[in-house]
């Protein structure tokens, strides 16, 4: 059963925004970090808090073998995709660490390395951009400046390869990145035999945004469409709630965030105890996401609890932000 809590989104922006991801075992191979599975370590619990301003997640792991296990632990962030409208919720001109990201293991802070790749239609174009001196962050001012400084013939080549789009008049054209940025935080971790280990992360998520939504909007049909139903479990109740909000004088904009949940299946067996809290931020806001057994635990927070849980899809959250304007 899919449970819809009130919320909305509109396809008015070109940025599909990231938030977070489950830890996963990984190895370093030629070409970069590769996620793998393990039979020796079980995820005992995951406690996840999601909001537009902060993500907190705490894991408890158990090495149920008689031997110590040392492995790379990777935390893949959702993709930052090309677009003209959006807010990544972090420092956009920071090429290596777009978002604040802090990790603790058993209460001690851990430094994580960062792997980033630029990809266009499944093709890794990182080396191509590096050879031209172009940073990978598609929203960084340094990136835009570097593209603008390239000879026009080179920019034409990049446009033909699908790496950039060109706009403006002849002789005064500007370039915009069209690659997807993939970011993974990782570190080497030792799991003692027969012992539990706690790993905790906190960070500001990347979020997508629009200044207005079509959901429930008196201008137009007000219906989000089947894509939103499939991705966010929106329904007639959502549209009705948004219509009531518009009628009461609220103006709705959108925020949406994604969480890469399926990598939680890379550990040995299911997640024994899974808890999710989604915070919509304000009582004037509406929120929608796909989950079973959703309960309201506060005026702005919704909780999901599962035992022996194996995630089969990532989590996509839509927040319809209600505001009043004179």
URQUI-V414654 format. One record per residue. N is the residue number from 1. OMEGA is omega as a letter, one per 40 degrees, with the letter a starting at -180 (NA if undefined). D_LAST is the distance of its C-alpha to the last C-alpha in Angstrom with 1 decimal. Layout:
# URQUI-V414654
((N:OMEGA:D_LAST) (N:OMEGA:D_LAST))
This chain:
# URQUI-V414654
((1:i:41.1) (2:a:37.7) (3:i:35.0) (4:i:31.4) (5:a:28.6) (6:i:25.1) (7:a:23.7) (8:i:23.2) (9:i:23.7) (10:a:23.7) (11:a:26.2) (12:a:23.9) (13:a:25.3) (14:a:29.0) (15:i:29.2) (16:a:30.6) (17:a:30.1) (18:i:32.6) (19:a:32.6) (20:i:36.0) (21:i:39.5) (22:i:42.5) (23:i:45.4) (24:i:48.4) (25:a:51.9) (26:i:52.6) (27:i:55.3) (28:i:55.5) (29:i:57.3) (30:a:57.7) (31:i:54.3) (32:a:52.3) (33:i:51.2) (34:i:52.3) (35:a:51.1) (36:i:53.9) (37:i:54.7) (38:i:56.8) (39:a:59.2) (40:a:59.7) (41:i:56.3) (42:i:54.2) (43:a:50.5) (44:a:50.8) (45:i:47.1) (46:i:43.6) (47:a:40.6) (48:i:37.4) (49:a:33.9) (50:i:31.2) (51:a:27.5) (52:a:25.3) (53:a:26.1) (54:i:29.7) (55:i:32.8) (56:i:35.8) (57:i:39.0) (58:i:42.4) (59:i:45.6) (60:a:49.0) (61:i:51.9) (62:i:55.6) (63:a:58.5) (64:i:60.8) (65:i:63.7) (66:a:66.6) (67:i:65.7) (68:a:63.0) (69:i:60.6) (70:a:59.1) (71:i:56.6) (72:i:53.5) (73:a:50.3) (74:i:47.5) (75:a:43.8) (76:i:42.5) (77:i:38.8) (78:a:37.1) (79:i:37.2) (80:a:34.7) (81:a:34.7) (82:i:34.1) (83:a:30.7) (84:a:28.1) (85:i:25.0) (86:a:25.1) (87:a:25.2) (88:i:28.5) (89:a:27.2) (90:i:30.0) (91:a:31.6) (92:a:31.7) (93:i:34.4) (94:a:36.8) (95:a:39.3) (96:a:41.2) (97:a:38.8) (98:a:35.3) (99:i:34.3) (100:a:35.3) (101:a:38.0) (102:a:40.2) (103:i:43.2) (104:i:45.5) (105:a:48.9) (106:i:50.2) (107:a:48.0) (108:i:49.0) (109:a:46.7) (110:i:47.9) (111:i:47.4) (112:i:46.6) (113:a:47.5) (114:i:45.2) (115:i:46.3) (116:i:44.1) (117:i:44.9) (118:a:43.5) (119:i:44.1) (120:i:43.8) (121:i:44.7) (122:a:46.8) (123:i:48.6) (124:a:48.5) (125:a:47.8) (126:a:47.6) (127:i:51.0) (128:i:50.1) (129:a:47.0) (130:a:48.9) (131:i:51.7) (132:a:49.3) (133:a:47.7) (134:i:44.3) (135:a:42.4) (136:a:41.4) (137:a:37.7) (138:a:36.0) (139:a:32.8) (140:i:34.6) (141:i:34.6) (142:i:38.4) (143:i:38.8) (144:i:36.9) (145:a:39.0) (146:i:42.2) (147:a:41.6) (148:a:40.9) (149:a:44.1) (150:i:46.3) (151:a:48.6) (152:i:47.2) (153:i:50.2) (154:i:49.2) (155:i:45.6) (156:i:47.0) (157:a:49.1) (158:i:46.3) (159:i:44.2) (160:i:47.2) (161:i:47.6) (162:a:44.0) (163:a:43.0) (164:i:40.5) (165:a:38.7) (166:i:38.9) (167:a:36.4) (168:a:36.3) (169:i:39.0) (170:a:42.7) (171:i:43.6) (172:a:40.1) (173:i:39.3) (174:a:37.2) (175:i:38.1) (176:a:35.9) (177:i:37.5) (178:i:38.2) (179:i:40.0) (180:i:39.0) (181:i:39.3) (182:a:41.2) (183:i:41.3) (184:i:43.6) (185:a:44.2) (186:i:47.7) (187:i:50.4) (188:a:54.0) (189:i:54.3) (190:i:57.4) (191:a:57.4) (192:a:60.3) (193:i:62.6) (194:a:61.9) (195:i:58.9) (196:i:55.2) (197:i:52.7) (198:i:49.0) (199:a:46.7) (200:i:43.1) (201:i:40.3) (202:a:36.8) (203:i:34.5) (204:a:31.0) (205:i:30.7) (206:a:29.9) (207:i:26.9) (208:a:25.7) (209:i:22.1) (210:a:20.0) (211:i:16.4) (212:i:16.1) (213:i:18.7) (214:a:20.6) (215:i:21.3) (216:a:20.2) (217:i:17.9) (218:i:18.1) (219:a:18.9) (220:a:22.5) (221:a:24.8) (222:a:22.8) (223:a:26.1) (224:i:26.7) (225:a:30.4) (226:i:33.8) (227:i:33.3) (228:i:30.5) (229:a:32.7) (230:a:35.6) (231:a:33.9) (232:a:31.3) (233:i:32.6) (234:a:29.5) (235:a:30.2) (236:i:29.0) (237:i:27.7) (238:a:25.2) (239:a:24.0) (240:i:23.8) (241:i:21.7) (242:i:19.3) (243:i:19.1) (244:i:18.4) (245:i:15.5) (246:a:13.9) (247:a:14.7) (248:i:13.0) (249:i:9.6) (250:i:10.5) (251:a:10.7) (252:i:14.2) (253:a:16.0) (254:i:19.6) (255:i:22.2) (256:i:25.8) (257:a:29.0) (258:i:32.6) (259:a:35.6) (260:a:39.1) (261:a:40.8) (262:i:44.0) (263:i:45.8) (264:i:46.2) (265:a:49.0) (266:i:51.1) (267:a:52.5) (268:i:55.5) (269:a:54.6) (270:i:51.2) (271:a:48.7) (272:a:50.1) (273:a:47.0) (274:i:43.5) (275:i:40.2) (276:i:36.7) (277:i:33.5) (278:a:30.2) (279:a:27.1) (280:i:23.7) (281:a:22.0) (282:i:19.3) (283:i:19.5) (284:a:16.4) (285:i:18.4) (286:a:21.2) (287:i:24.5) (288:i:27.6) (289:a:31.1) (290:i:34.7) (291:i:36.9) (292:i:39.2) (293:a:39.1) (294:i:35.5) (295:i:34.6) (296:a:31.5) (297:i:32.5) (298:i:29.2) (299:a:25.6) (300:a:24.9) (301:i:28.5) (302:a:31.0) (303:i:34.7) (304:i:37.5) (305:i:41.2) (306:i:44.2) (307:a:47.8) (308:a:50.2) (309:i:47.3) (310:a:47.8) (311:i:44.6) (312:i:45.0) (313:i:41.5) (314:a:38.9) (315:i:35.6) (316:a:32.4) (317:i:29.1) (318:i:25.8) (319:i:22.5) (320:a:19.4) (321:a:16.5) (322:i:13.7) (323:i:10.2) (324:i:6.8) (325:i:3.8) (326:NA:0.0))
